């Protein structure tokens, strides 16, 4: 059964609905839907890097609001190589660039 967004559905509600409809169309079970978010570990976290996590969490909540179970998977890309020393960190870290 497809659910349609009516009234004041937000863009997050529309994305959640399209994900559910896609899964139904291709015949996947809807036991739970995974939503993933990642953060690179190089540099300091900032409001821009937080955006991906906030959007993913919003989509996960919207899926739940449509009556389906959703799991948010958050990961850190800790294998992201250090290419330069972020401002504010000590210069001795230069010894670790490329390692």
C-alpha positions as CSV (number, residue, x, y, z in Angstrom):
1,X,0.0,0.0,0.0
2,X,1.5,3.3,-1.1
3,X,1.1,6.3,1.2
4,X,0.8,9.7,-0.3
5,X,2.0,12.9,1.4
6,X,-0.9,15.4,1.6
7,X,-1.3,18.8,3.2
8,X,1.9,20.3,4.7
9,X,4.4,17.5,4.1
10,X,7.9,18.7,4.4
11,X,10.7,17.8,2.0
12,X,11.9,15.3,4.6
13,X,8.4,13.7,4.6
14,X,8.5,13.5,0.8
15,X,11.9,11.9,0.8
16,X,10.8,9.3,3.4
17,X,7.6,8.6,1.3
18,X,9.6,8.1,-1.9
19,X,12.0,5.7,-0.1
20,X,9.1,3.6,1.2
21,X,7.4,3.6,-2.2
22,X,10.7,2.6,-3.9
23,X,11.2,-0.3,-1.5
24,X,7.6,-1.4,-2.1
25,X,8.0,-1.2,-5.9
26,X,11.1,-3.4,-6.0
27,X,9.6,-5.9,-3.5
28,X,11.9,-5.5,-0.6
29,X,10.7,-6.3,2.8
30,X,9.9,-3.3,5.1
31,X,10.9,-4.9,8.4
32,X,13.1,-1.9,8.9
33,X,14.7,0.8,6.8
34,X,18.3,1.8,7.4
35,X,19.3,5.5,7.1
36,X,23.1,6.1,7.2
37,X,25.1,9.2,8.0
38,X,28.9,9.6,8.1
39,X,31.4,12.1,9.3
40,X,35.1,12.4,8.3
41,X,37.5,12.6,11.2
42,X,39.9,15.1,9.5
43,X,39.5,18.6,10.9
44,X,37.2,19.9,13.6
45,X,33.5,19.1,13.4
46,X,31.5,22.2,12.4
47,X,27.9,23.1,11.6
48,X,28.4,22.0,8.0
49,X,29.5,18.5,8.9
50,X,26.6,18.3,11.3
51,X,24.2,18.8,8.5
52,X,24.4,15.3,7.1
53,X,23.7,13.8,10.5
54,X,20.7,16.1,11.1
55,X,19.2,15.4,7.7
56,X,19.6,11.6,8.1
57,X,18.1,11.7,11.5
58,X,15.1,13.7,10.1
59,X,14.5,11.2,7.4
60,X,14.7,8.4,9.9
61,X,12.1,10.1,12.1
62,X,9.9,10.8,9.0
63,X,10.0,7.1,8.1
64,X,8.9,6.2,11.7
65,X,6.1,8.8,11.5
66,X,4.8,7.0,8.4
67,X,4.5,3.8,10.4
68,X,7.7,2.0,9.5
69,X,10.7,1.0,11.6
70,X,13.8,2.9,10.8
71,X,17.4,2.6,12.2
72,X,19.9,5.4,11.9
73,X,23.5,4.1,11.3
74,X,26.1,6.7,12.1
75,X,29.7,6.1,11.3
76,X,33.0,8.0,11.4
77,X,35.4,7.7,8.5
78,X,38.5,7.3,10.7
79,X,40.6,6.1,7.8
80,X,40.4,9.5,6.2
81,X,44.1,10.4,5.7
82,X,45.5,13.6,7.3
83,X,46.4,15.9,4.3
84,X,47.2,19.1,6.2
85,X,47.2,20.3,9.8
86,X,43.9,22.0,10.6
87,X,44.3,25.5,12.0
88,X,44.5,25.6,15.8
89,X,46.3,22.3,16.1
90,X,50.0,22.0,17.0
91,X,52.6,21.9,14.2
92,X,54.2,18.8,15.5
93,X,51.3,16.9,13.9
94,X,53.0,17.5,10.5
95,X,55.0,14.3,11.2
96,X,51.8,12.3,10.8
97,X,50.7,13.7,7.4
98,X,50.2,10.8,4.9
99,X,50.3,8.1,7.6
